[in-house]
């Protein structure tokens, strides 16, 4: 099960990279097409096509931003799943839900906050 959560996280990272880079390219295309529309004296058919390019690149940039947000949420949920799996067999008085909400920091599953919980409840 842990392997599947890791793979899910890795796929979310790939989606994050694609959305980030795709969004940058789409935003650059939008800015370039906007600049061309504002500064040039092209014939009317060319201006219409540039307007379509501007609209399409704007839509693509917005879509990539939405994908970026969804990918980051997926990564966060993957970390929470990993927390829950790790706590599955642990018997303690500390709320497992509270522990699952701890942030992922510095390559550690629970970070330094777990030490605070352990010291607070005398189980560390």
HELIX and SHEET records of a PDB file:
HELIX    1   1 UNK A    2  UNK A   39  1                                  38    
HELIX    2   2 UNK A   44  UNK A   87  1                                  44    
HELIX    3   3 UNK A   96  UNK A  100  1                                   5    
HELIX    4   4 UNK A  113  UNK A  121  1                                   9    
END                                                                             
